[in-house]
């Protein structure tokens, strides 16, 4: 299973033909950008793992929570 397949399955926004919908593709891209942002933060490993898990298991809600709670520029 490739990383892209794993990410798209976590997004679970597939159309009946098996492809991602526009909404699912947007969420996937925003989740990937959030994950990159998390990895660049000067946080402890535990905090990074927690945020990655939240975004992984709750793609839309995790993304919203990350930007509301953690925000940009906070440490």
Biopython code that builds the backbone (N, CA, C, O; Angstrom):
import numpy as np
from Bio.PDB.StructureBuilder import StructureBuilder

atoms = [
    (1, "UNK", "N", (0.852, -1.174, 0.000)),
    (1, "UNK", "CA", (0.000, 0.000, 0.000)),
    (1, "UNK", "C", (0.898, 1.237, 0.000)),
    (1, "UNK", "O", (1.754, 1.380, 0.873)),
    (2, "UNK", "N", (0.713, 2.113, -0.952)),
    (2, "UNK", "CA", (1.542, 3.306, -1.032)),
    (2, "UNK", "C", (1.049, 4.356, -0.048)),
    (2, "UNK", "O", (-0.069, 4.265, 0.460)),
    (3, "UNK", "N", (1.884, 5.347, 0.217)),
    (3, "UNK", "CA", (1.525, 6.422, 1.134)),
    (3, "UNK", "C", (0.327, 7.196, 0.613)),
    (3, "UNK", "O", (-0.559, 7.553, 1.389)),
    (4, "UNK", "N", (0.283, 7.462, -0.689)),
    (4, "UNK", "CA", (-0.842, 8.196, -1.263)),
    (4, "UNK", "C", (-2.142, 7.415, -1.103)),
    (4, "UNK", "O", (-3.178, 8.000, -0.788)),
    (5, "UNK", "N", (-2.098, 6.111, -1.316)),
    (5, "UNK", "CA", (-3.285, 5.278, -1.137)),
    (5, "UNK", "C", (-3.738, 5.303, 0.312)),
    (5, "UNK", "O", (-4.933, 5.383, 0.597)),
    (6, "UNK", "N", (-2.790, 5.236, 1.214)),
    (6, "UNK", "CA", (-3.105, 5.270, 2.629)),
    (6, "UNK", "C", (-3.723, 6.602, 3.020)),
    (6, "UNK", "O", (-4.697, 6.641, 3.772)),
    (7, "UNK", "N", (-3.159, 7.698, 2.510)),
    (7, "UNK", "CA", (-3.687, 9.032, 2.808)),
    (7, "UNK", "C", (-5.088, 9.219, 2.244)),
    (7, "UNK", "O", (-5.964, 9.759, 2.919)),
    (8, "UNK", "N", (-5.298, 8.782, 1.027)),
    (8, "UNK", "CA", (-6.619, 8.951, 0.427)),
    (8, "UNK", "C", (-7.660, 8.081, 1.107)),
    (8, "UNK", "O", (-8.824, 8.471, 1.195)),
    (9, "UNK", "N", (-7.267, 6.913, 1.588)),
    (9, "UNK", "CA", (-8.234, 6.080, 2.301)),
    (9, "UNK", "C", (-8.575, 6.693, 3.650)),
    (9, "UNK", "O", (-9.702, 6.548, 4.123)),
    (10, "UNK", "N", (-7.630, 7.371, 4.275)),
    (10, "UNK", "CA", (-7.903, 8.042, 5.539)),
    (10, "UNK", "C", (-8.852, 9.211, 5.332)),
    (10, "UNK", "O", (-9.633, 9.551, 6.221)),
    (11, "UNK", "N", (-8.784, 9.820, 4.167)),
    (11, "UNK", "CA", (-9.644, 10.953, 3.858)),
    (11, "UNK", "C", (-11.086, 10.492, 3.667)),
    (11, "UNK", "O", (-12.016, 11.221, 4.012)),
    (12, "UNK", "N", (-11.281, 9.319, 3.134)),
    (12, "UNK", "CA", (-12.580, 8.681, 2.887)),
    (12, "UNK", "C", (-13.593, 9.603, 2.233)),
    (12, "UNK", "O", (-14.748, 9.667, 2.653)),
    (13, "UNK", "N", (-13.170, 10.291, 1.237)),
    (13, "UNK", "CA", (-14.044, 11.159, 0.454)),
    (13, "UNK", "C", (-14.020, 10.688, -0.994)),
    (13, "UNK", "O", (-13.756, 11.475, -1.904)),
    (14, "UNK", "N", (-14.290, 9.433, -1.202)),
    (14, "UNK", "CA", (-14.236, 8.862, -2.547)),
    (14, "UNK", "C", (-15.606, 8.900, -3.203)),
    (14, "UNK", "O", (-16.637, 8.771, -2.542)),
    (15, "UNK", "N", (-15.594, 9.077, -4.498)),
    (15, "UNK", "CA", (-16.834, 8.998, -5.262)),
    (15, "UNK", "C", (-17.144, 7.535, -5.555)),
    (15, "UNK", "O", (-16.347, 6.654, -5.233)),
    (16, "UNK", "N", (-18.290, 7.277, -6.158)),
    (16, "UNK", "CA", (-18.680, 5.892, -6.431)),
    (16, "UNK", "C", (-17.750, 5.209, -7.433)),
    (16, "UNK", "O", (-17.668, 3.981, -7.470)),
    (17, "UNK", "N", (-17.046, 6.007, -8.247)),
    (17, "UNK", "CA", (-16.121, 5.416, -9.216)),
    (17, "UNK", "C", (-14.759, 5.098, -8.600)),
    (17, "UNK", "O", (-13.900, 4.520, -9.266)),
    (18, "UNK", "N", (-14.555, 5.471, -7.334)),
    (18, "UNK", "CA", (-13.309, 5.156, -6.662)),
    (18, "UNK", "C", (-12.325, 6.302, -6.601)),
    (18, "UNK", "O", (-11.330, 6.217, -5.882)),
    (19, "UNK", "N", (-12.575, 7.375, -7.340)),
    (19, "UNK", "CA", (-11.684, 8.530, -7.314)),
    (19, "UNK", "C", (-12.072, 9.492, -6.206)),
    (19, "UNK", "O", (-13.176, 9.427, -5.665)),
    (20, "UNK", "N", (-11.160, 10.374, -5.879)),
    (20, "UNK", "CA", (-11.453, 11.384, -4.869)),
    (20, "UNK", "C", (-12.397, 12.432, -5.434)),
    (20, "UNK", "O", (-12.306, 12.800, -6.605)),
    (21, "UNK", "N", (-13.297, 12.905, -4.596)),
    (21, "UNK", "CA", (-14.117, 14.035, -4.987)),
    (21, "UNK", "C", (-13.279, 15.297, -4.816)),
    (21, "UNK", "O", (-12.201, 15.256, -4.223)),
    (22, "UNK", "N", (-13.769, 16.404, -5.329)),
    (22, "UNK", "CA", (-13.051, 17.679, -5.180)),
    (22, "UNK", "C", (-12.878, 18.000, -3.699)),
    (22, "UNK", "O", (-11.796, 18.402, -3.272)),
    (23, "UNK", "N", (-13.933, 17.824, -2.920)),
    (23, "UNK", "CA", (-13.870, 18.099, -1.488)),
    (23, "UNK", "C", (-12.825, 17.220, -0.810)),
    (23, "UNK", "O", (-12.042, 17.703, 0.008)),
    (24, "UNK", "N", (-12.812, 15.950, -1.144)),
    (24, "UNK", "CA", (-11.834, 15.031, -0.563)),
    (24, "UNK", "C", (-10.411, 15.389, -0.932)),
    (24, "UNK", "O", (-9.504, 15.283, -0.107)),
    (25, "UNK", "N", (-10.209, 15.819, -2.185)),
    (25, "UNK", "CA", (-8.867, 16.210, -2.636)),
    (25, "UNK", "C", (-8.393, 17.454, -1.894)),
    (25, "UNK", "O", (-7.225, 17.550, -1.520)),
    (26, "UNK", "N", (-9.302, 18.409, -1.680)),
    (26, "UNK", "CA", (-8.941, 19.634, -0.951)),
    (26, "UNK", "C", (-8.573, 19.297, 0.488)),
    (26, "UNK", "O", (-7.574, 19.795, 1.007)),
    (27, "UNK", "N", (-9.375, 18.454, 1.136)),
    (27, "UNK", "CA", (-9.081, 18.049, 2.515)),
    (27, "UNK", "C", (-7.746, 17.313, 2.584)),
    (27, "UNK", "O", (-6.960, 17.541, 3.504)),
    (28, "UNK", "N", (-7.488, 16.442, 1.630)),
    (28, "UNK", "CA", (-6.225, 15.703, 1.593)),
    (28, "UNK", "C", (-5.037, 16.654, 1.483)),
    (28, "UNK", "O", (-4.053, 16.503, 2.207)),
    (29, "UNK", "N", (-5.123, 17.622, 0.592)),
    (29, "UNK", "CA", (-4.033, 18.591, 0.413)),
    (29, "UNK", "C", (-3.832, 19.412, 1.682)),
    (29, "UNK", "O", (-2.698, 19.610, 2.117)),
    (30, "UNK", "N", (-4.927, 19.892, 2.282)),
    (30, "UNK", "CA", (-4.812, 20.683, 3.513)),
    (30, "UNK", "C", (-4.259, 19.849, 4.669)),
    (30, "UNK", "O", (-3.489, 20.355, 5.484)),
    (31, "UNK", "N", (-4.646, 18.579, 4.743)),
    (31, "UNK", "CA", (-4.098, 17.695, 5.780)),
    (31, "UNK", "C", (-2.598, 17.493, 5.597)),
    (31, "UNK", "O", (-1.845, 17.519, 6.570)),
    (32, "UNK", "N", (-2.170, 17.295, 4.374)),
    (32, "UNK", "CA", (-0.736, 17.120, 4.104)),
    (32, "UNK", "C", (0.031, 18.381, 4.481)),
    (32, "UNK", "O", (1.109, 18.297, 5.071)),
    (33, "UNK", "N", (-0.515, 19.550, 4.145)),
    (33, "UNK", "CA", (0.143, 20.809, 4.512)),
    (33, "UNK", "C", (0.205, 20.970, 6.031)),
    (33, "UNK", "O", (1.208, 21.446, 6.562)),
    (34, "UNK", "N", (-0.852, 20.579, 6.728)),
    (34, "UNK", "CA", (-0.853, 20.648, 8.190)),
    (34, "UNK", "C", (0.178, 19.688, 8.778)),
    (34, "UNK", "O", (0.869, 20.035, 9.736)),
    (35, "UNK", "N", (0.289, 18.486, 8.214)),
    (35, "UNK", "CA", (1.281, 17.520, 8.700)),
    (35, "UNK", "C", (2.702, 18.038, 8.502)),
    (35, "UNK", "O", (3.557, 17.861, 9.369)),
    (36, "UNK", "N", (2.951, 18.671, 7.373)),
    (36, "UNK", "CA", (4.269, 19.268, 7.130)),
    (36, "UNK", "C", (4.531, 20.370, 8.147)),
    (36, "UNK", "O", (5.634, 20.480, 8.682)),
    (37, "UNK", "N", (3.506, 21.190, 8.413)),
    (37, "UNK", "CA", (3.635, 22.271, 9.388)),
    (37, "UNK", "C", (3.922, 21.707, 10.783)),
    (37, "UNK", "O", (4.741, 22.258, 11.519)),
    (38, "UNK", "N", (3.259, 20.629, 11.140)),
    (38, "UNK", "CA", (3.475, 19.998, 12.446)),
    (38, "UNK", "C", (4.915, 19.507, 12.569)),
    (38, "UNK", "O", (5.556, 19.714, 13.600)),
    (39, "UNK", "N", (5.417, 18.868, 11.539)),
    (39, "UNK", "CA", (6.780, 18.336, 11.590)),
    (39, "UNK", "C", (7.832, 19.436, 11.669)),
    (39, "UNK", "O", (8.942, 19.196, 12.144)),
    (40, "UNK", "N", (7.501, 20.626, 11.213)),
    (40, "UNK", "CA", (8.446, 21.752, 11.268)),
    (40, "UNK", "C", (8.397, 22.516, 12.589)),
    (40, "UNK", "O", (9.253, 23.363, 12.841)),
    (41, "UNK", "N", (7.418, 22.232, 13.426)),
    (41, "UNK", "CA", (7.285, 22.930, 14.703)),
    (41, "UNK", "C", (8.381, 22.477, 15.672)),
    (41, "UNK", "O", (8.827, 21.331, 15.617)),
    (42, "UNK", "N", (8.812, 23.377, 16.557)),
    (42, "UNK", "CA", (9.849, 23.008, 17.538)),
    (42, "UNK", "C", (9.256, 22.334, 18.779)),
    (42, "UNK", "O", (9.701, 22.592, 19.897)),
    (43, "UNK", "N", (8.268, 21.484, 18.588)),
    (43, "UNK", "CA", (7.594, 20.815, 19.689)),
    (43, "UNK", "C", (8.285, 19.508, 20.032)),
    (43, "UNK", "O", (9.144, 19.018, 19.299)),
    (44, "UNK", "N", (7.879, 18.958, 21.179)),
    (44, "UNK", "CA", (8.379, 17.636, 21.565)),
    (44, "UNK", "C", (7.809, 16.586, 20.614)),
    (44, "UNK", "O", (6.800, 16.813, 19.946)),
    (45, "UNK", "N", (8.470, 15.443, 20.569)),
    (45, "UNK", "CA", (8.032, 14.355, 19.697)),
    (45, "UNK", "C", (6.622, 13.889, 20.063)),
    (45, "UNK", "O", (5.821, 13.571, 19.184)),
    (46, "UNK", "N", (6.327, 13.850, 21.348)),
    (46, "UNK", "CA", (5.006, 13.412, 21.795)),
    (46, "UNK", "C", (3.887, 14.309, 21.294)),
    (46, "UNK", "O", (2.838, 13.826, 20.868)),
    (47, "UNK", "N", (4.112, 15.609, 21.344)),
    (47, "UNK", "CA", (3.102, 16.561, 20.869)),
    (47, "UNK", "C", (2.912, 16.435, 19.360)),
    (47, "UNK", "O", (1.788, 16.511, 18.865)),
    (48, "UNK", "N", (4.000, 16.243, 18.638)),
    (48, "UNK", "CA", (3.905, 16.065, 17.185)),
    (48, "UNK", "C", (3.130, 14.795, 16.848)),
    (48, "UNK", "O", (2.270, 14.808, 15.968)),
    (49, "UNK", "N", (3.430, 13.703, 17.544)),
    (49, "UNK", "CA", (2.737, 12.435, 17.298)),
    (49, "UNK", "C", (1.248, 12.574, 17.608)),
    (49, "UNK", "O", (0.410, 12.041, 16.880)),
    (50, "UNK", "N", (0.917, 13.280, 18.673)),
    (50, "UNK", "CA", (-0.482, 13.483, 19.033)),
    (50, "UNK", "C", (-1.234, 14.221, 17.928)),
    (50, "UNK", "O", (-2.320, 13.799, 17.532)),
    (51, "UNK", "N", (-0.663, 15.322, 17.425)),
    (51, "UNK", "CA", (-1.329, 16.086, 16.366)),
    (51, "UNK", "C", (-1.407, 15.302, 15.060)),
    (51, "UNK", "O", (-2.410, 15.384, 14.352)),
    (52, "UNK", "N", (-0.371, 14.552, 14.737)),
    (52, "UNK", "CA", (-0.421, 13.725, 13.520)),
    (52, "UNK", "C", (-1.532, 12.687, 13.649)),
    (52, "UNK", "O", (-2.267, 12.452, 12.690)),
    (53, "UNK", "N", (-1.666, 12.063, 14.816)),
    (53, "UNK", "CA", (-2.719, 11.061, 15.028)),
    (53, "UNK", "C", (-4.108, 11.688, 14.933)),
    (53, "UNK", "O", (-5.018, 11.102, 14.347)),
    (54, "UNK", "N", (-4.268, 12.867, 15.504)),
    (54, "UNK", "CA", (-5.570, 13.547, 15.433)),
    (54, "UNK", "C", (-5.943, 13.835, 13.988)),
    (54, "UNK", "O", (-7.074, 13.580, 13.576)),
    (55, "UNK", "N", (-5.009, 14.360, 13.222)),
    (55, "UNK", "CA", (-5.294, 14.672, 11.819)),
    (55, "UNK", "C", (-5.473, 13.393, 11.009)),
    (55, "UNK", "O", (-6.286, 13.364, 10.085)),
    (56, "UNK", "N", (-4.744, 12.354, 11.329)),
    (56, "UNK", "CA", (-4.842, 11.090, 10.588)),
    (56, "UNK", "C", (-6.215, 10.445, 10.769)),
    (56, "UNK", "O", (-6.834, 10.010, 9.798)),
    (57, "UNK", "N", (-6.689, 10.386, 12.018)),
    (57, "UNK", "CA", (-7.945, 9.689, 12.292)),
    (57, "UNK", "C", (-9.186, 10.572, 12.129)),
    (57, "UNK", "O", (-10.287, 10.056, 11.939)),
    (58, "UNK", "N", (-9.020, 11.878, 12.202)),
    (58, "UNK", "CA", (-10.135, 12.817, 12.026)),
    (58, "UNK", "C", (-9.722, 13.880, 11.011)),
    (58, "UNK", "O", (-9.444, 15.015, 11.398)),
    (59, "UNK", "N", (-9.675, 13.545, 9.736)),
    (59, "UNK", "CA", (-9.088, 14.446, 8.738)),
    (59, "UNK", "C", (-9.652, 15.873, 8.735)),
    (59, "UNK", "O", (-8.879, 16.831, 8.781)),
    (60, "UNK", "N", (-10.951, 16.032, 8.682)),
    (60, "UNK", "CA", (-11.523, 17.379, 8.624)),
    (60, "UNK", "C", (-11.535, 18.028, 10.001)),
    (60, "UNK", "O", (-11.078, 19.160, 10.158)),
    (61, "UNK", "N", (-12.049, 17.323, 10.989)),
    (61, "UNK", "CA", (-12.109, 17.864, 12.342)),
    (61, "UNK", "C", (-10.706, 18.108, 12.904)),
    (61, "UNK", "O", (-10.467, 19.124, 13.557)),
    (62, "UNK", "N", (-9.794, 17.191, 12.656)),
    (62, "UNK", "CA", (-8.421, 17.359, 13.122)),
    (62, "UNK", "C", (-7.742, 18.571, 12.517)),
    (62, "UNK", "O", (-6.995, 19.278, 13.193)),
    (63, "UNK", "N", (-8.006, 18.809, 11.240)),
    (63, "UNK", "CA", (-7.451, 19.977, 10.560)),
    (63, "UNK", "C", (-7.973, 21.259, 11.192)),
    (63, "UNK", "O", (-7.204, 22.181, 11.462)),
    (64, "UNK", "N", (-9.279, 21.318, 11.427)),
    (64, "UNK", "CA", (-9.888, 22.500, 12.049)),
    (64, "UNK", "C", (-9.336, 22.694, 13.456)),
    (64, "UNK", "O", (-8.960, 23.805, 13.828)),
    (65, "UNK", "N", (-9.287, 21.621, 14.237)),
    (65, "UNK", "CA", (-8.754, 21.709, 15.600)),
    (65, "UNK", "C", (-7.309, 22.174, 15.618)),
    (65, "UNK", "O", (-6.929, 23.000, 16.448)),
    (66, "UNK", "N", (-6.505, 21.650, 14.710)),
    (66, "UNK", "CA", (-5.095, 22.023, 14.673)),
    (66, "UNK", "C", (-4.933, 23.523, 14.480)),
    (66, "UNK", "O", (-4.183, 24.168, 15.213)),
    (67, "UNK", "N", (-5.633, 24.082, 13.494)),
    (67, "UNK", "CA", (-5.466, 25.504, 13.222)),
    (67, "UNK", "C", (-6.148, 26.388, 14.261)),
    (67, "UNK", "O", (-5.737, 27.535, 14.441)),
    (68, "UNK", "N", (-7.177, 25.894, 14.951)),
    (68, "UNK", "CA", (-7.812, 26.676, 16.007)),
    (68, "UNK", "C", (-7.040, 26.599, 17.322)),
    (68, "UNK", "O", (-6.833, 27.616, 17.985)),
    (69, "UNK", "N", (-6.616, 25.394, 17.697)),
    (69, "UNK", "CA", (-5.970, 25.190, 18.996)),
    (69, "UNK", "C", (-4.473, 25.467, 18.935)),
    (69, "UNK", "O", (-3.959, 26.272, 19.711)),
    (70, "UNK", "N", (-3.781, 24.813, 18.029)),
    (70, "UNK", "CA", (-2.327, 24.973, 17.950)),
    (70, "UNK", "C", (-1.976, 26.261, 17.228)),
    (70, "UNK", "O", (-1.098, 27.006, 17.663)),
    (71, "UNK", "N", (-2.661, 26.521, 16.128)),
    (71, "UNK", "CA", (-2.441, 27.757, 15.389)),
    (71, "UNK", "C", (-1.043, 27.887, 14.835)),
    (71, "UNK", "O", (-0.154, 27.089, 15.134)),
    (72, "UNK", "N", (-0.873, 28.879, 14.047)),
    (72, "UNK", "CA", (0.438, 29.155, 13.467)),
    (72, "UNK", "C", (1.222, 30.081, 14.393)),
    (72, "UNK", "O", (0.676, 31.037, 14.944)),
    (73, "UNK", "N", (2.493, 29.784, 14.550)),
    (73, "UNK", "CA", (3.377, 30.653, 15.312)),
    (73, "UNK", "C", (3.355, 30.417, 16.809)),
    (73, "UNK", "O", (4.170, 30.997, 17.527)),
    (74, "UNK", "N", (2.453, 29.587, 17.302)),
    (74, "UNK", "CA", (2.441, 29.271, 18.727)),
    (74, "UNK", "C", (3.368, 28.093, 18.984)),
    (74, "UNK", "O", (3.546, 27.239, 18.115)),
    (75, "UNK", "N", (3.954, 28.044, 20.161)),
    (75, "UNK", "CA", (4.824, 26.906, 20.472)),
    (75, "UNK", "C", (4.491, 26.258, 21.778)),
    (75, "UNK", "O", (5.141, 25.287, 22.169)),
]
sb = StructureBuilder()
sb.init_structure("model")
sb.init_model(0)
sb.init_chain("A")
sb.init_seg("    ")
for serial, (resi, resn, name, xyz) in enumerate(atoms, 1):
    if name == "N":
        sb.init_residue(resn, " ", resi, " ")
    sb.init_atom(name, np.array(xyz, "f"), 0.0, 1.0, " ", f" {name:<3s}", serial, name[0])
structure = sb.get_structure()
